[in-house]
Amino acid sequence: MAFKIDDNKKAFIKETFDSVATALILALIIRTFILQPFKIPTGSMESTLMPGDRILVSRFIYGFRIPFTFNRIIRFKSPQRGDIFVFNYPEDTKRAFIKRCLGMPKDNLEIKNGEVWINGNPIKNFPINSIYYYNRGDYAKEGEIVKIPAHAYFALGDNSASSKDSRYWGFLEDKYIIGKALLIYWPLNRIRLLK
């Protein structure tokens, strides 16, 4: 005896499959090009971001990247000083890091008395000027000024005492930047826009 599916069941199966396929394609497009969730694994950005916080990152704001490459097409804007951004860690590009952009292309940067100095002047923007930055690593030695190359940035964690950042591994090339962190969406008691 042959098993037969009636026309109503066929139509239901086709509609369900089409709906699920459409939802999966839309989710993939959104995650790849528009918004991507990330979970904060460490305390390197405390107290701005805590371990376990879940954030949304705008993948398009700095321009679209071709999937599975570091090639960027259609740039909308460049990172700005103070932006919190997610990027592929230059020493292991399969890992994503999150830090704050402090040094811009062609800046002269120095960490002096716990402050970040750009081109001879201390940064006076909140929350940057409320953070004590330590002279650690090869790129932030006391009394040393580093010149940031064109198309690169200097990224620092807000928890300077416990952050592996540009002070240790150097300059962040533009091609590694994934996107700008927009907001904390979990846990509920920490929901807020990021500054």
C-alpha positions in Angstrom: 0.0 0.0 0.0 1.5 3.3 -1.1 1.6 6.3 1.2 0.0 9.3 -0.4 0.2 13.0 0.8 -2.9 15.0 -0.1 -2.6 18.4 -1.7 -3.4 20.4 1.5 -0.5 18.7 3.3 1.8 19.3 0.3 0.9 23.0 0.3 1.5 23.2 4.1 4.9 21.5 3.8 5.9 23.8 0.9 4.8 27.0 2.7 6.6 25.9 5.9 9.8 25.1 4.0 9.7 28.4 2.1 9.1 30.4 5.4 11.9 28.6 7.2 14.3 29.0 4.3 13.5 32.7 3.9 14.0 33.3 7.7 17.3 31.6 7.6 18.5 33.6 4.6 17.4 36.8 6.2 19.1 35.9 9.5 22.3 35.1 7.6 22.2 38.4 5.7 21.5 40.4 8.8 24.3 38.7 10.8 26.8 39.0 8.0 26.2 42.5 6.9 24.1 44.5 9.4 24.0 43.4 13.1 25.9 40.7 14.9 25.6 39.7 18.6 28.8 39.1 20.6 29.3 37.9 24.2 32.0 39.6 26.3 34.4 36.9 27.5 36.9 38.9 29.7 37.1 41.9 32.0 39.4 43.9 29.6 36.7 46.5 29.1 35.4 46.8 32.7 33.5 48.8 33.9 32.0 49.7 30.5 31.5 46.1 29.6 31.4 43.2 32.1 32.2 39.5 31.4 29.0 37.9 30.2 27.4 41.0 28.7 25.9 40.5 25.4 26.2 43.3 22.8 25.0 44.1 19.3 27.6 45.3 16.8 26.9 47.3 13.7 28.8 45.5 10.9 27.9 48.1 8.2 28.7 51.4 9.8 32.4 51.3 8.9 31.6 49.7 5.5 30.7 46.2 4.3 33.3 43.5 4.3 33.2 40.7 1.7 32.4 37.5 3.6 35.4 35.3 4.5 37.9 38.0 3.5 39.3 41.2 5.0 38.4 43.2 1.9 36.0 46.1 2.6 33.6 47.6 0.0 31.4 50.6 0.4 32.7 52.6 3.3 30.2 54.8 5.2 32.4 56.2 7.9 35.7 55.5 9.6 36.1 54.7 13.3 36.2 57.8 15.5 38.3 58.4 18.6 36.4 56.9 21.6 34.4 54.3 19.5 34.1 50.9 21.0 34.8 48.4 18.2 35.0 44.7 17.6 37.9 43.4 15.4 39.7 40.3 14.4 42.7 40.0 16.7 45.7 40.6 14.5 47.8 37.8 16.0 44.9 35.2 15.5 42.3 36.5 13.1 39.8 33.7 14.1 39.3 35.5 17.4 37.3 38.6 17.9 38.4 41.3 20.4 36.6 44.4 21.7 38.5 47.6 22.6 38.2 51.4 22.5 39.7 53.3 19.5 42.0 55.9 20.9 44.7 56.5 18.3 43.8 57.5 14.8 45.8 57.1 11.6 49.0 59.2 11.5 48.5 60.3 15.2 51.5 60.6 17.6 50.4 58.8 20.7 52.0 58.7 24.2 50.7 57.4 27.5 51.9 59.8 30.2 51.0 59.9 33.9 48.0 57.6 33.2 46.6 59.8 30.4 46.6 59.2 26.6 48.3 62.1 24.8 47.6 62.7 21.1 49.8 64.9 19.1 51.1 66.6 22.3 47.7 67.1 24.0 45.9 64.9 26.5 42.5 63.5 25.5 39.8 65.3 27.5 36.8 63.3 26.5 34.7 61.3 29.0 35.0 58.3 29.7 38.5 58.3 28.3 39.9 60.9 30.7 38.5 59.0 33.7 40.5 55.9 32.9 44.1 55.4 34.2 46.2 54.0 31.3 49.3 52.1 32.3 52.7 52.2 30.5 53.0 48.5 29.5 54.1 46.6 26.5 56.4 47.4 23.7 54.1 50.1 22.2 53.5 52.2 25.4 56.8 52.5 27.1 57.1 55.5 29.5 58.5 58.6 27.7 58.0 57.0 24.3 55.8 58.4 21.5 54.5 56.0 18.9 53.5 57.1 15.4 50.4 55.3 14.2 50.6 54.3 10.5 48.1 55.4 7.9 45.1 52.9 7.7 45.7 51.8 11.3 44.4 52.5 14.8 45.6 52.2 18.4 43.0 50.2 20.5 43.0 50.2 24.3 40.9 48.3 26.8 39.0 50.4 29.4 40.5 48.1 32.1 44.0 49.1 31.4 45.5 47.0 34.2 44.1 43.8 32.6 43.9 44.3 28.8 45.9 42.8 26.1 45.7 45.6 23.6 47.7 47.8 21.2 50.2 48.4 23.9 51.3 44.8 23.5 50.6 43.8 19.9 50.8 47.1 18.1 48.6 48.8 15.6 45.2 47.6 14.4 44.9 47.7 10.6 41.6 49.0 9.3 41.0 45.7 7.4 40.6 43.8 10.7 37.8 46.0 12.1 34.4 44.1 12.2 32.1 46.9 13.4 31.1 49.3 16.1 29.6 48.1 19.4 26.1 49.8 19.7 24.4 48.5 22.9 24.3 46.0 25.7 21.1 43.9 25.3 21.7 41.3 28.0 21.5 41.0 31.0 18.3 43.1 31.3 19.6 45.2 34.2 22.5 46.4 32.0 20.6 47.3 28.8 22.0 50.6 27.4 23.7 52.3 24.5 27.4 52.2 24.5 29.5 55.4 24.6 
